[in-house]
Each structure stands twice: as structure tokens, then as C-alpha cells.
Amino acid sequence: MKTALITGASSGIGLELAKIHAQKGHNLVLVARSEQKLNDLKKELESQYKITATVISSDLSNPEAAHQLFELTEKDNIQVDYLINNAGFGDFEEFHKSDLNKALEMIGLNIKSLTILTRLYLDGMVKRKSGKIMQLASTASFQPGPLMAVYYATKHYVLAFSEAIAEELNGKGVTVTALCPGPTASGFQNAADLGDSKLVKGKKLPTSAQVAKYGFESMMKGKRVAIHGFQNKLMAFSVRFTPRSWVTALVKKLSEKE
């Protein structure tokens, strides 16, 4: 039986991905800060799908926690066949007014821990010539993002990193998929204080379940870059042919609060 390790599994896209993997008969390692939410999810999925779910409460904004997570799964002889680096957060503010500690935590979670987990679990996958990795990137990966400068930059790293190692792994039996959703109906907007931004206010956003389903199918196909939604695909490709100063000005205008 295959096992999927999912970070940020207590809500949003991560929770929906956990449900999909359980439906497919995969055992789970559920990782997030909220142990109670994870235990509730574990109980629900084990009862409904007769799989085994392991709960690990961890704050991956501290990169040391990523090493500890790997050591725990190794100690328990858990073979991770699907690694889903879903955990991440953003912050909506002009950089010079922003909380520096929060920005550094964002880099720790969105970049450092993601990189550490990818490196550590890849070893076994390459040796077995089998495995799949999904990295939660974003449509933010494709351009700079005034008012969310650090967040956009972290997601650009995730995309570039994922595409590079996907090519390195070509022919080795392991695939890497960068899932790039646009704004999604999840807890992300509230956490990032994005509720009044033109990006999301008054708009009908795709659900976490819709994005998770698309992401899972893309990962299973071994797709390297999976952009959810036609308009998001159009935006991602159009920025290649637009002057950079125009792109940043437009992103700022679209992101401002009403």
C-alpha cells in the first residue's frame, strides 16, 4: 500500500488532498501545527476508507522541524511514496512596513523546509526508482508581486526549483509537479489579510476540492507544471511577452485593497 505525506493537511487544499489519497487507498502521514484537527481528520479517514493515518504535529516554519519530521518517519519505517509539500502562507503589506520575523518565517516554511523535505525524501525515491512529489507553487510564481513581495518571491523559487529537479530526475522513475493555483476559496486569504484585496473580494473562487483534484491528477500523470484554470494559464504565459515594469504595476493595481 502506498503512503502519502502531506504538509499543511489540516485545512484547505492539503485537507482535500488527504481525502483524495485516502479514497485511492493510500496510507497517510498528516502534518500541520493543529494536532486536534489532524486527529479529527485521521479518525474520519481511517473509519471511512480503512487506511492508516499517522499524525505529526509540527511547525515547519522552523526548518529544524523538517529534519525532525524525516527522522520520525524513518524511525517508524514509513516509506513515503508521495510527498506533498503543501504548507505555506503569505502576508499582504508593503515590504518596508511588514513584520520582518513573519517574512523570515515565510521563507523558512515556503522555501527552506520544502527544500529540506524534498532532498531527504528524494533519496529513497531515487533508490527505489519510484515516487512522486507535488510542490504547492502558485500563479504568483510567474511574476514579482508588489504588496506581497516575499510571498511571490518564495513561490517563484518553488516553481524554478521544481522544474529544475524534475529535469534532473527525468528517466529515474520519480516525477515532480509544481501545482500553480490562483486565488482559491480556503483559509489562505484570511491568514494573509487578503480579504479586501481586488484579487479576491467579490469574486467566485475555485474551491480547495477542485484545485486538489486537478493537482492530484496532474501529479499522477507526472506533469511538471500544473496551472489550474484557463484564465490563470493565460496570465502565466502572457507575462513572458509583457515589459516587466508593466507587469509589476498591473499586479500592484490588481492586489490593492478596495
Salt bridges, closest charged atoms under 4 A:
GLU46 OE2 - LYS42 NZ 2.95
ASP91 OD1 - LYS102 NZ 3.34
GLU94 OE1 - HIS96 NE2 3.89
GLU94 OE1 - LYS97 NZ 3.17
ASP123 OD1 - ARG119 NH1 3.71
GLU167 OE1 - ARG224 NH1 2.84
ASP193 OD2 - LYS257 NZ 3.03
GLU217 OE2 - LYS213 NZ 2.78
